[in-house]
Amino acid sequence: MNLTINSTVRLNNGVLMPRFGLGVYRIPPGKPTLDAVHWALDAGYRLIDTAKAYGNEASVGQAVRESSLPREEIFVTTKLWNAEQGYDSTLKAFTESLRTLGLDYIDLYLVHWPVEGRRLDTWRAMEEIARNGRCRAVGVSNYMTHHLLEVLNNGTIPPAVNQIELHPWNYSTRKEVVESCKIPAIAMEAYSPLARSKKFDDPELVRLARKLGRTPAQVLIRWCLQRGFITIPKSAQRERILENAQVFDFVLQPEEMDTLEALNYNLATGWDPWQAP
Ligand SMILES: NC(=O)c1ccc[n+]([C@@H]2O[C@H](COP(=O)([O-])OP(=O)(O)OC[C@H]3O[C@@H](n4cnc5c(N)ncnc54)[C@H](OP(=O)(O)O)[C@@H]3O)[C@@H](O)[C@H]2O)c1
């Protein structure tokens, strides 16, 4: 796979989505988010991942509007929060996110979490959103195999993306979910690709990074990309935003991918959606 910062994946509805972007979870609204998004766009990032729950949609939208890049060159994802799941409330929440972002359309709208008892009504609304012309693709997040099957068996449009936590410390356990997404061609998006900086001192990772002359963060991002995942490392710091984008001029060998994947111990740095009924 010849990857560049401009590499895209074609989603199952035909839309092209960048493989690499910036996550803005826990970046405060206002200047910190504005700066981070501007630095990222200047460094060549073309995908920005926010959510209603992050409280910084307005700043993401502002940075996108302020950018000299044409709107269609930037791919904006936001997410429906749990409290707003359900048919009418999802439609309303989508309109609110659009207004908060101050954009004419959203590129990708994700259901943030598989809320029991609301998933099917929510997905019907997501299908309606996909048809209304203000959203280019709809998908899910934190959906494990049983959640996905429910939507696939009852819906009329498959999710275009499933965004879940993925890194070497959980990938082998989550392979089943990755496999479940293959036939309906649901693109896998890896969140917390840096394991929220909890594993940078892992001796195997440090050894590999030293051997390659790379940083642990760069090795982890490269691992995600080579596994075929879209990924959205978060940083609020300019040097790290630049560092995290320097991952397109080296390759991990198959045995190096294996070494990283052997680190698996089913680590979930946030909520573990396997537990969600
Ligand atoms: N759908 C979901 O439920 C869900 C859940 C979690 C995350 N996400 C998305 O995925 C994105 C990424 O995940 P995440 O924010 O949880 O964690 P992450 O990207 O795995 O790690 C972020 C942490 O790593 C640090 N960091 C970044 N680059 C670094 C570097 N080069 N060297 C050293 N430290 C570095 C950051 O600190 P600094 O900012 O100080 O650099 C921050 O503490 C989120 O921002 C969000 O968009 C989605």
The ligand as a Gaussian input file, in Angstrom:
#p B3LYP/6-31G(d) Opt

LIG

0 1
 N      -15.756000       7.620000      19.227000
 C      -15.275000       7.614000      20.458000
 O      -15.927000       7.134000      21.420000
 C      -13.919000       8.185000      20.701000
 C      -13.272000       7.953000      21.928000
 C      -12.005000       8.478000      22.123000
 C      -11.397000       9.196000      21.106000
 N      -12.054000       9.439000      19.925000
 C      -11.438000      10.244000      18.848000
 O      -10.117000       9.796000      18.603000
 C       -9.196000      10.858000      18.801000
 C       -7.872000      10.331000      19.323000
 O       -8.042000       9.594000      20.515000
 P       -7.654000      10.146000      21.973000
 O       -7.737000      11.620000      21.978000
 O       -8.479000       9.392000      22.938000
 O       -6.181000       9.653000      22.212000
 P       -4.823000       9.455000      21.390000
 O       -4.860000      10.161000      20.095000
 O       -4.530000       8.000000      21.422000
 O       -3.759000      10.136000      22.372000
 C       -3.819000      11.489000      22.683000
 C       -2.766000      11.760000      23.763000
 O       -1.447000      11.580000      23.253000
 C       -0.694000      12.793000      23.387000
 N        0.135000      12.900000      22.176000
 C       -0.262000      13.147000      20.918000
 N        0.744000      13.107000      20.056000
 C        1.852000      12.837000      20.788000
 C        3.217000      12.692000      20.472000
 N        3.641000      12.793000      19.214000
 N        4.083000      12.424000      21.477000
 C        3.664000      12.311000      22.766000
 N        2.359000      12.450000      23.124000
 C        1.459000      12.703000      22.143000
 C       -1.720000      13.892000      23.516000
 O       -1.265000      14.983000      24.286000
 P       -1.159000      16.474000      23.700000
 O       -2.516000      16.892000      23.212000
 O       -0.703000      17.271000      24.878000
 O       -0.147000      16.419000      22.611000
 C       -2.834000      13.178000      24.280000
 O       -2.539000      13.136000      25.657000
 C       -9.946000      11.769000      19.797000
 O       -9.388000      13.061000      19.865000
 C      -11.332000      11.713000      19.225000
 O      -11.444000      12.543000      18.087000
 C      -13.293000       8.916000      19.722000

